[in-house]
């Protein structure tokens, strides 16, 4: 799938685009509060723990890969600010209010991701994987490429990000299990916890739609799974070969994250036996079984 600006439709029946203002405010407030309570800085890390000699070539390759993904935060943020605009006299007050609340989360999320990128960039320099100049050029080459999602409905964008955050959390956890370099193990633990917190926000957000709209929301979720690609999959040079090598080394499969969505649907749709709910579970199973 190419992440272009074109929009797709989820079907003739879709849930309302906007959640009640009070619901959105409560969800964002909870996420932003947790972000403040669990924040850390690059300076908090004990850089004296570095043991570069403990790194394998696979470790080094994986670190280079995730640095490129994390460093793309300007592109990710630019997309969401365009998809959820906050400027223009034509914006309805309700839509502006919804987008404004989401912006509060985006700012906290972007700060987390920028911190991840900064820590991984410094890690590469400190362990002599690359000079700062070499790394700057490599990151700039990929970072200038546009990122966009092809979804028309906010719920679809939120569902995509729910799956992506869970998949990233799982990868960091699996990668950490294979690493012996002590500093990197600690850093990966921090990254995984941040991604778990992001996943929790999107899980609560999608749950609010499901609680309100029930099975009506499911076709749009199925469309997301059908078109899902991890960020940069269609723009990063050599992404597929590189990502498969890294995933194999960590015994990781991003489609595991789909199961989190299935569990969420089953928990919030009134009738678990609803055909559309069963279809989603079967659809996810079919996708995972052919990988």
N, C-alpha and C positions, 0 to 999 in steps of 0.2 A: 504494500500500500504506500502510495506517495502521500506524505502529509502536506497537502495543498489546501488552499483556502476554500475549495469547492465544498458545498454542503450536501449531506445526504438526508433523506427523510426516513424516519423510523417506521412509518406506516400511517394509515388513516386516523388511528386513535392514539393520541399521545397525552401524557399528563400535562397539567399546566406548567409553564416554564418557571414560574416564581413560587418559592415557598413564602409563607407569611413572614412579615418583617420580624416579628418577635421570635420565631423559630430560628431564622437565619442569624439573628443577633446572638441568641443564646448559644448556638453551635460554635460560632466564631469566637465568642467571648471565652468559651471553655478551652478552645484550641490555643488561642493567643495567651491565655493565662498559663497553660501548661508549658508553652514554648518559653515563657519567661522564667518559669520555675526550674526548667531543665536545661537552660542555656549553658554553653561552655565556649571558651575561646581557644584559638590556636596557641595562645601564650600559656594556657592552663596545662598543655600537654608537656610531659617530661621528655624533652628531646634528648636528654642524656641516656635514655634507654635504647637508643638506636643501635642495632646490631646488623649492619648491612650484609655481613658475611653469611647470615642465616637465610638470606633471600635466595630462592631458586629462580631460574629463568622464567618459570611459569608465574611465580609471584610478581616478578618485575613486569611481565607482560600484562597481567591482570591490573596492576596498579596504573600502568599507562592507559589502559582501556577505560577504567572507571574515572580517571582524572579527566579524560576527554568528555565523558558523559556528564559528569558533575559540573564541569567548567562551562557548559552550554547554558547556564542559568539565565544569561541575558536574553537568549533566544526564547526559552520557555516563558519567561516573564512577559516578554514583548507580545507573544501570542495571546496570553490570557488577558492582558490589558486591552488588546484589540477586540477579543471575543466578548469581554465584559466591560464596555466603555463607560466612562464617567464624565464625558464632556459632550455637549450638544444640546441645544435648546429643544430638540425634537424628542429627547428621552423622556418617557413618562416618569413621574416622580417615584412610582413603585419600583420601576426597573432600575432607576438610579440608586434607590435605597438598597435594593438587593445587591447590585454590583458594588456599591460602596462598602457594604458589610463584607463581601467576599474579598475586596481589596485589603481589608485589615488582615485577613488570613494570608493573602499572597505576600504581603510585606514580611511577615514573620517567617513564612516558608522560604522566601527568597534569601533571607538572612541566613537560615540554616544551610541552604544549598551553596551559598557563596562561601560560607565557613568550610564546608566540605571540600570545595574546590581549592581554597587557600591552603588547607592542611595537606591535601594530596599533592599539590604543586610543590610546597615546601619539602614534603617527604621525598619527592623525586630529586630535588636539588641536593638535599642533605645526604642522600644515599648515592649520589653521583650517577643516577640513571640518565640525567641530562643536565646540561648547563641551563641557567635561567634564560639565556638568549635562545637556545635551541627549543626549550619548552614553550617559551612565549610564541615562537613562530609556529610550532605545531598546533598549539591551542587556537591561535588566531586563524589558521587555515581552516579548521573545522568550525570554529565558533562563529564565523561570519555567515555560515549557511543558515537559511531560514528554517524555522520549525513551525509547523501548524498542524492542527487536528481537523479532520473533515466532518465534524459532527454539528448538526443543526441545533440540537436541543441541549440546554445546560446539563440535564441529567446524564446525557451521554458523555459529555466532557468530564463530568465528575466520576462517572463509572470507569472511564478510561484511566483516570488518574488514580482511582482506588486500586485497580489492578496493577498499574505500574509501580505504585508505592509499595504494595505488598511484594511484588516480584523483586524489587530492589532490596527490600528488607531481607527477604529470603536469601538473595545472593550474598549479601554481606555476612549473614550468619554462616552460610555454607563455606564461603571463602575463609572466614576466620578459623573454621575447624581444620583447615589444611595448612595454615600458616604457623611457622615456629618463631619468626622474628617478633620479639615481644612488643615493640612499639606499634607495629602494624596490627597485631592482634587487638591491642587496646583501642586503636583508632577505629578499626572495623566495628568493634562493639559499640562505640559511640555513634557511628554512622547508622548502624542497624536500629538503634534505639530512636534516633531522630526520624528515620523512615517509618518506623512502627507508629510513631506519634502522628505523622502525616496521614498514614493509612487510617488511623482511628478517626481523624476528622472526616475524611471522605466516606468512610464507612457510616458514620453518623449522619452525614449529609444525604447519602443515597438511601439510608434507612428511613429518613424523614419523608422522602418522596414515596417510598414503598408503603410506608404506614398510611399515607394519605391516599395513594392512587391504586394500591394493590396490583393485581395482575395486568392492569392497563399499562403499567410501566415496563413490563417484561420484554415486549418486542424490541424496544429501543436498546435494552441491555444486550439482547442477543446480537443485534447489529454491531455493537461495540466489540464483542468477542469475535465475531466473524471477520472484522477488519483490523483486529488488534496487531500492532507492532510495537516493540519497545522503542523509546526515543532514539532518534538518529539512525534507526535501522536502514533507512533509505537515503541517507545523506552522508554518513561517515564513510570515508574511503576504507574498503576492506572490512566493513562491519561484520558481515555474516561469517566469514571464515574466522575472523578474530574472536568474535563472540562465542562461536561454537567451541573453539579451543579452550577459552576461559571457562565456559560452562562445563565442559567435560572434566576439566581439572578439579572443579569444585563440586562435581556431582549435582549440578543445578539445572533446573528446567523451569523457565518462566511461566509455563502453562499451569504449574502448581497453583499459582495465584488465582486462577479462574475459580478454583474450588471455594475460595473465600467469598466470591460473589454469589455462588450457588447457595452457600450456607446462609448468607444474608437474606436472599430472596425467600428461602424457606422459612426464615424466622419472622418475616414481616408481612408476607402475603397471607391473607386470612385463611385461604384454603390450600394447604400444601399439595393436594391432589389436583389442583387446577391444571388443565392440559398445558398451558403456556409455561408453567413452572416446571413441569415434568419435561417439557420439550427443551428448556434451557439446560437442565441437568444432563439430558441425553446428548444435546448438542456439544456441551463442554467435554463430555466423555469421548465423543466421537473425534473431536479435534485433538485431544490429548493422546488418543490411542494410535493415531497415524504418525506421530512424531518419532 
